[in-house]
């Protein structure tokens, strides 16, 4: 049984290293959007290259995050966590030194692999190290500090882009890793799941990531309408079919199909796909809209986005408690509708937009909707499966959210009619943004309708989330299996 106490020096070191590790990945998922216009200018990149700068990271992270958790259970959580930190830092260094957009995109894909190794490992280390009496408090502190990291990400990214330059958005990860890895090796005990057995589903993970990559490529390049794009899209669908086939026939699949026998689990994942597709498109385009059209500096654009994550940090735990009393159906119906209203309010943000009257109201409504929505979403995922599979269910839901976000970043510019150089023209980008926001709002309304029609109150005595405080806008918080 794990016996490290939170008040002990070792307990504080464990908490510090896991917060540092998870913050690297959370920061990276939020700071890059703010840097995109400067990256495009410096590397002479097209809009498609900027989409890939975001999506190359998300493809490998979403496709491999379940495998990353399994590797930690089998070979040692500390070992895989440290490997992820070092890998992530090395890829970040390559991103920061990239001379071309192609090299930057390749480095971002490598970053996603590191993120898939360290993201599930940071929470698993806390679960496996701390005494049961201290575990919930340690998880709460970990999720709270990680949420602060996610909240300051856009502000920090804007400051770095305005000051030292966009390359420091990536280079900042190197000193964090140089601090994190030695602490982990010295102070964090090694742990593994003795029940882990069977072969790793490497084929399933590879097919999942390949399918996402091919479909993303087809969506981003679809403006050209070439035969190569059609063949790539067909290959992506074929890889998706092969992925489902492999998962149905493997004895130890990465994504067991029978977990979707729970109608509640299937329903809440459909809601997740809708809401995080809208969120992914919203934050990608809004960071560009504020700079390209409204004329904000990177620092001002990053600071402008703070209210949304600040509201989540302040009120997410209270929202979870309220949902425990009302059931998840009401917040999962109302939350997406508020977020849809926020996206329609963003239509007021154009050239010379005033922050207090045009931008802030939309972001406050957006934050309120996310506060109402995200905590009940996680709770419903955990409550819809057996307790022994709660960690797996959370991982699937997290991967689904990231996959939805990357598909939105790939598809939304196409649906909104953005040309390859749209971000260089304030007029063209503003017109496309005004077409994109109603699309995002419509997807959120669909998610709300699905929640109202399909989500029901879970049975009493089911698993409750331990991550009660969060501020990540790209995916719901992860939950790990509790040691027996």
Steps between C-alpha positions, in 0.01 A plus 500: 500500500639849417603681817650840410336779700426832336655704782831314479795640300469210255130568457569863411766398248262252336230764473747751354634268231156382390372858482805604296454208260129546443541878474742456210234323296214728613698816427590375156138430412398861573798725422555394139174647366606849608833461318355388167491836316865570582599145406324546166676830433844380603490168313287629209244229578158453347181455703530125441846501661360683802222241526763225493704681765207440734381167365828311462530512878138400554514207257776315685376602845141388438607184319755382757382626839329170592813307402713738707301419812532127435878525456528667840293229667718228351855635501485746787312826529801706603713360218243578231422839653866604495537365146200713400644812664838457328337416166267799526789734579714371213211546257436846644862594436459385140182710473681805632786460253287403198611694190191408294133430560549138387760432768283676758205278412712183524635614837148567622404142415796381707385727782165327499670163557675643805171645620331161467766350727507767771136616517341181641815423699491814714164415656581127520812581705289686756248219521776240543718693748286671761337345804125449445420760766693766307428391144191710434665815634812434293289453185313820581823698535638344183192584295478850650861592428474341156191708435691814592763399245233462234343832597820702472601325177350751255630794704848347524496414131403855410776644720760271348392571142495875562835493682765232436314357200273208411783244517509543877146363518669164434846560647345573841430127536871415507585658840174363643606150394852550638337575835227234483689188391774500771242560774294208373800266490612599849175536694217312323469127581466261209171316467328269254173312473570135580170408336613635162544214254466410135641672196489870436254609236766676292315418176179654630681815616680532166179455300316754715772762460535424127127539444496835680804622305364399159152642561650821637720534192203446270294766680779758507596449135144455370494853358708371207256221421775280354502124449769470767268659757217260411733200523635621835151541638406151381815360658413674826154343504654160418744540790207586729314185391815294553539655847148394599562150361826461692346623825210258466725196452801562725501325840636817671382796291603855575137607460272209600183523288288352778545814710256666259234250603419761763250732331587774747872475418427511127266796542740708705780436252275621216441816703876526556569480126258783433608740771876454464479527122340840552754597768794396283379707206409793722835542676699443181311765305449747786873534568541589132193727485618712790838560336429496127169690503462681834864609495596369844863425580585139591520602866162674488342205318638252752387712793156538345440125526575482875140545629380169357758285677489718813127430536563127458767504771283694742172316457555154347495321836174671598349408165589136561334509841187659354482236228519229766171634636318576176634218284703551181221547250425864586860634501593301189201656325537858624881525486533448124217746435682770696819427306302522174369841607858608572608408150219704351607792720846470345346627176531845662880468496628668186743772401587723796284294738481640853600242759254595775192531282568257214743228610459460876122430504544209258789350695314531831198319356738242349666447837164465675392236250822304540473520879152352487597235244845351558486367857165317448635362173792333677282378785253341257780322312629344823152411624401325177748209530617257766737653754782273381480658154471864611857587399451344156168682455661832591787436257259421216297812572814715512626356170157553341505866601847554352406319179187715468709815544752406233227410249336837566826689444536311172140529380373836625715724275385289205133529598537874559663555162842614622760515227864395552605863565188612688685582822704762312185696408292649784197540273507143367568348841224701670244387242600135544500533880143631483404185309692269735348611832141403410631160387664451842181616671296250298728213603456602864122507463522147360703395805239656728219314322689170530551557872133582555385194305752238614667585833339370819577523870767242596441232759579591863838399641689530170855631458540876546778713349802583711608786267245752622686814388612546142573766240590309185293610201628238253383182677320387816717413801648152515420255777728208584414157638528487876748248640342205668 
